[in-house]
Amino acid sequence: MYQKLKEYNINYISNVELLEEKSLEEQVFNVKYDAGHWNDQGCFYGTSHLLEKISEYFPGVRPYLPDDFICSWREEESLPASHFRIREMAPYFANPAEGGITEKTAEFSSVRLNENYPGFGVYKNENPGSRQLPRVLFFHGSYYNSRIRFYDTSFQETYRVHNYENFIDFDYYFNLFQPECVILETAEYATTRNYFNIDKLKAKRLNPPLSQVMHTPHDSYGLQELSCHTERQDGITTIEINLHSNQEDITEYDFGYLVMGEYVFDLELDGERAVCAAASEYAADSAFDSARVERFVKQGDED
């Protein structure tokens, strides 16, 4: 897997070696309580390693220092799911900067989510200096489900999605939130067909970046020239476009884009119909007047 990541020039880190080294002297996994995941100590080291990599591209992001958290120990008296009685001391890391985080999840209650993996959240960082940080789309598994405090203060805005089946809809979430940074976290034991639908992932086709194909022959129209229906629900605007509403031929397009100001949205094509969803702040009424639709037919062996 690591070799394939290198071949496709994908940034990645592995925390395996780091946590093995730390475990020789420190408790990074609990023995009894929630033993299937790392504990707060392990999460601190693993997340700092992740932030160190991200800082190579976003200098405002930095790895954590021990003083960034208030560290203590808690006595856990039962397992988290079965409530089987135990007695174990587990580390707990409190993040004081959480006071500057505003949760906005309720504004996106109509977001598309797989029923088996409904974990989702939107968090705005209002701490001093947060405007210098990137906005992040974070697909993660259960290692982070109860540990949002370990990463939401490191970004300007955080959009978290429980991965696996939801990751297949990567383009939907990217359209929605227009992030500057995307993270996919997965545990080694979860990187299998039991969690990810490998067949659907292999069949998934994403649009190339518009900047790479803009010079090739294609059809370009103002959004106002086409029949368009807009629906706003909570913080999400869904835009449906009739691609053939202004022309006599019925060209079958392979991919397309909606351009609204500085934002580019991949269109989901279905015959003569094209759809995309965006956070309403990126699809204000004033942006519709100058919006454009760029439509393409594949050239040769392009894929």
Disulfide bonds with the S-S distance in Angstrom:
none
